[in-house]
């Protein structure tokens, strides 16, 4: 199944955020959210 990555650029003290969905549609309730700074951590969701 294809996946999609959604990026939010960080500004100032707000870190960038990467959202990953299993399909190609943006579905916030089914998205895994990763915060890559200061170290990579999965904030919510689940990655298969």
Secondary structure, 3 states (H helix, E strand, C coil): CCCEEEEECCECCECCEEEEECCCCCCHHHCEEEECCCCCEEEECCCC
